Amino acid sequence: MRNATKLKKELHKLGIKTYRNSKTNGVFVKKNDVVAALKVAAAGPDTFVAANELMAGMAFKDLIVQLQSNEVVESLDNELVRKNFEELLEIHLTDARALLEKHMDDIITEAQ
């Protein structure tokens, strides 16, 4: 089980979704997900690939880690969690907006 968890984490880092087979408890991936991830990796970070994420996924764990790193754990309340969520969301939106501007011409070309 430990190796399967490690494998899933490594695949997720590469942007490859993993699925669990409930009958065998095995991990599998879809061929198209692997092919798309390989194309993105081969293209490099500055090359436009339509399959690239415009905005990286944000998990509850990201918010929890941010709260822990801000050392506000003792004084947590609803408002502080919302404030940190908004800050985290703004970071993601800023990155997405920069990518959008950087690849605007490519996006228009691809959409036509």
C-alpha positions in Angstrom: 0.0 0.0 0.0 2.8 2.4 0.8 4.2 2.0 -2.8 0.8 2.7 -4.3 0.5 5.9 -2.3 4.0 7.1 -3.4 3.1 6.2 -7.0 -0.1 8.2 -6.8 1.7 11.2 -5.3 4.3 11.2 -8.0 1.7 10.8 -10.8 -0.3 13.7 -9.3 2.9 15.9 -9.4 3.1 15.2 -13.1 -0.5 16.2 -13.6 -1.7 12.6 -14.2 -5.0 11.7 -12.5 -5.1 8.3 -10.8 -8.1 6.1 -10.3 -8.8 3.3 -7.8 -10.2 0.0 -8.8 -12.5 -0.8 -5.9 -12.5 -4.6 -6.6 -8.7 -5.0 -6.6 -7.8 -1.8 -4.7 -5.3 -1.1 -7.5 -4.3 2.2 -8.9 -4.7 2.9 -12.6 -4.4 5.8 -15.0 -6.1 6.7 -18.3 -3.8 6.6 -21.4 -5.1 10.0 -22.5 -4.1 11.6 -19.2 -0.6 10.2 -19.5 -0.2 11.3 -23.1 -1.4 14.9 -22.2 1.0 15.1 -19.3 3.9 13.9 -21.4 3.1 16.5 -24.1 3.0 19.2 -21.5 6.3 18.1 -19.9 8.0 17.8 -23.3 6.9 21.3 -24.3 8.4 23.1 -21.4 7.0 25.7 -19.1 7.1 28.6 -21.7 5.4 26.8 -24.6 1.7 27.1 -25.0 -0.1 23.8 -24.8 -3.9 23.9 -24.7 -4.0 21.0 -22.2 -2.0 23.0 -19.6 -3.8 24.1 -16.5 -4.8 27.8 -16.6 -5.2 27.7 -12.8 -3.6 25.1 -10.6 -5.9 23.1 -8.4 -6.4 24.2 -4.9 -7.0 21.6 -2.2 -8.3 22.0 1.4 -4.8 20.9 2.4 -3.3 24.0 0.8 -5.5 26.2 3.0 -4.6 24.2 6.1 -0.9 24.4 5.4 -1.2 28.2 4.8 -3.1 28.6 8.1 -0.4 26.5 9.9 2.5 28.4 8.3 1.0 31.7 9.4 1.1 30.5 13.0 -2.4 31.5 13.8 -3.6 28.1 14.8 -4.5 29.1 18.4 -6.6 32.1 17.3 -8.4 30.4 14.4 -12.0 31.4 13.7 -14.3 31.4 10.7 -13.3 34.9 9.6 -9.6 34.1 9.7 -10.1 31.0 7.6 -12.1 33.0 5.1 -9.4 35.7 4.9 -6.7 33.1 4.3 -8.8 31.4 1.7 -9.3 34.7 -0.1 -5.5 35.4 0.0 -4.8 31.9 -1.4 -7.4 32.3 -4.1 -5.9 35.7 -5.1 -2.5 34.1 -5.5 -4.0 31.5 -7.8 -5.9 34.2 -9.7 -2.9 36.4 -10.1 -0.9 33.4 -11.6 -3.8 32.5 -13.9 -4.2 36.1 -15.1 -0.5 36.3 -15.9 -0.7 33.0 -17.9 -3.7 34.3 -19.7 -2.0 37.5 -20.8 1.2 35.6 -21.7 -0.7 33.2 -24.0 -3.5 35.4 -25.2 -2.6 35.2 -28.9 -2.1 31.4 -28.7 -5.5 31.0 -27.0 -7.3 33.1 -29.7 -5.5 31.2 -32.5 -6.5 27.9 -30.9 -10.1 28.9 -30.4 -10.6 30.1 -34.0 
